Amino acid sequence: MTRADSLAREIFTDIANKRALLIIEAIGDRTLRFTALRDEVEGISHKMLTQNLRLLERNGLVERTVQPTVPPRVEYTLTEPGSALRATVASLCDWTHHYIADIETARRHFDEA
């Protein structure tokens, strides 16, 4: 395995989880504060949101900005690679919607066998 393959697998592991993808979708084209983002991503705990935002920031997909206020105001925005990933995820969602009936039929046949 090459270094590039190893790095690609590491990145994929970091971003290919439901929470990270939901965060990317929630931010979208906006800049969101932490609390607004937590409200947007249903069912995510403070701890899980923090962990996933750090992973996304580490991989250059999210930019974290701290405003010098009291208390500090923290905002998150997608970077260019983050926006590109969002477009890729949107394509995957479109594929799912297009083939949902086929997938449900295949599952039903498989489960009945």
HELIX and SHEET records of a PDB file:
HELIX    1   1 ARG A    3  ILE A   15  1                                  13    
HELIX    2   2 LYS A   18  ILE A   27  1                                  10    
HELIX    3   3 PHE A   34  GLU A   40  1                                   7    
HELIX    4   4 HIS A   46  ARG A   58  1                                  13    
HELIX    5   5 GLU A   80  GLU A  112  1                                  33    
SHEET    1   A 3 THR A  31  ARG A  33  0                                        
SHEET    2   A 3 ARG A  73  LEU A  78 -1                                        
SHEET    3   A 3 VAL A  62  GLN A  67 -1                                        
END                                                                             
